[in-house]
Structure formats: C-alpha cells, structure tokens
C-alpha cells in the first residue's frame, strides 16, 4: 500500500470517526431538566408573596367612556400614505385604502353594537381568574352538557401571538357538545397566556415558553385536573410540546396545529429530505415543505416583525399601545399573510375570505382594551434568548406522550414527520389539509375539531 493510499485511508477514517462522534452527540437523548414549579414572576419580593389560590369569576366589562375614547381615536385619524401604484396590494404592508375601510367599519358598525352584542358575545362562556406564581391568570372554563353517560376529558387549549382566547370561540361548542355519538366529550379550559389579554405579564426577565408551560400545568392542577389533553398553535404549540416533554405523567396527549422541531438533527434531516423528497413524502405533500429555497425566501419576507419583537419588544410596544390604527395594521396584516401568502396580492388582503371582520375586531379589541401588546411581544425575546434556547435543548429531550400534528398547506412552519419523530417519539397522527393557514382553529374550526377527535379516539383505544 503506497504512502498516498495510507494517507487517504487515514483521512477517511478520521472523517468517519468524527462524523460518528458528531452523530452520537446530536442524537444522544437528554434528561428532563430540573425546574422550580413555584418560580415567582410577579412584582416585588418573592419572599413576601402569599399566593391566593381562590378562583374568581371574571366578566369582560368596560365603561362606555372607554369605547367613546376609541371612537374618537378612530375619527381623528392620521394622514395615511396612499398605496404605491402598481404594487401588490399588501406587498408593502397593510394597504392603507383597505385599512381605512376597516377603521370605518370598526367605528361606524362594530363599536355601536359593542355593549349590546360584542361584549356579551365575549362573555358567552364563563371566565375566571386565579393567582399562580405571582401572576393573575385569566381563563375560560366550559363544562360539557353531559348526562353522565359519556366520559368527560379535560382539554387545555393554548393560543399564540397575535391571537387570543377569541380564536377558540367557534370550536368550544363543538368540543363540549354531548349530543353526538362519540363516547366522550370535553371539559374545555382556555387560558390567556401570561402577558396576553387579561392575564398579567411577568415582572422579571425569563418568562418564555418553557416557564409558561409550568404555569399552565399549575393552572390545570388548580382547577382540579392531574391528567388532561392539550392542544396548541403558534406559541401554544411550543408550550404544548414543553408540557408533554416535561410532564408526561400529567399530559395524556398533545394535538398541535403547525408542528415544528428546531434543532441540529431536525435541520440535517430536513436538508437530506430536500434532496430526495419523494422517499420521505407522498408526492402530493412535497409542496408543503419543499423546495427549501422558497421556504427561506418567505421567512426573509415575512419575519421582520419577529426580529423586531425578539430584540426590541418594548420599543414597538410603545408605538402600538393605545394606538388603535397602528394596532389594526400590525395585527391584521398577520391574519392576512399568515393565512395565505397569496393574499398579499389581493386589494383587501383576503381577510374576509377566511374570517369575519367582527371576529378579527374581537381579537383586536382584546389587545387594545388590555394594553397587552407590549407584554405579549416579550415572549419572542425570551424564546430566542440563549437562556431559553439552550437551557433545555428541547429537541434532544424525548417527548414520549401521544402526539398529533395537523398540517395546513398555507401555514408558516412545516416539518416533515422524519424530523418530528426525532423528538416526538410517539407521533400517532399526522394529517395534511389542502386549505387553511396559521390561524387554523379560527379559520377552520370544524376541520380542527374532527382532527382532534380522531386523535383522542386513537389515544383512548390504545390505552
């Protein structure tokens, strides 16, 4: 064997050994980290804190002066720049002509019926508050109309940003209906995440998705449930994942709209699958994930808000709080582009193709009335901090609870099952839907409901 051949064999051996060690490093499972179940997030000194464990009824109610002030703000409008001629309707952001139409509807049609219709609608389900880890946490709690013949399953529903509990108003009646032929029904709990809506925001650094998962687990135990199902989308999906990973004895199963795994192994698997996608996917589903070039192009086009909120959430919060026009443009644009990217080219942003204006304005009103836009955006900075990203290395901690993933074609994040299974070791259901986007529960409540029931049936039959 010549010297060159010996050198080549040595080089190949070193590369192979290094690659094997790297593979072992990124695939070796990590244990669930230790954490403080009672970590204090309220203002002041934790040493003097005494938790009020009572559950208090809550009612959405605002003085007429608040609504009158909003009407004045929507009347004395800033001079909005006209849209550029020849530009796609929403390509430069929220089209100002469409924005003025929505403001007019908000002022002249929606707000005049606030006290008689919209406020009662938001109160159609029972609302409550309770104190957990120093924070007042708001939640909706709906009991089924069960007659004792059906099994009642606790179900926690978690929203994301810029959503709210309003996303679930159309699916709650379906979940709690006991008149169908299935053997179970649901007791539904829908909290506002800390810092969102009527839930108090954290007073100190560090309240990201992992810590919120602990608060949500404590909330369910406060209500009286040691075992429960969880559904989540957007940040709710992350919190759902953490709950299943950290608390497998409490979580019966998790159902997600828009599943994702962020980590080294998932990235490698996605890159490999992009070269030969037909090996890993049915051909009709390949466009959900590939080509990666299109995916990364969309990330660059549509993630500017994410970079801003992950670095300076309080700055953009100061611009938006108490500013209904800015709030409408900022939030409703996400309901356009994240529902279907093709809506960018429509003069009306496609909003009413997927939602009613009243539903969108209900959600917007929650942010306006609670002044929660700043505190809601801080989750981005916490989630993308080194503290949150590397504290648990979530991808390498196996999530062993039964998991379902509902994948909607126009969602902003898609992950192939091969990559998901590196973390979700008990992925029992993964369904694709040719319609729907990021706010799937609000857009297609019946579709999500059926998918969730299908999953729960599988879990119950297996157990």
Helices and strands as residue ranges (DSSP letters): H 3-27, G 46-48, E 55-58, H 64-73, H 96-105, I 106-110, G 111-113, I 114-118, H 119-122, E 127-132, E 135-142, E 151-158, G 165-168, H 169-176, E 184-191, H 209-223, E 228-233, H 235-246, E 251-257, H 264-275, H 277-280, G 283-285, H 286-289, H 292-302, H 304-311, H 313-320, H 324-337, G 341-345, H 351-354, H 357-370, H 373-383, H 386-391, G 394-396, E 402-408, H 417-420, E 427-433, H 440-443, H 445-462
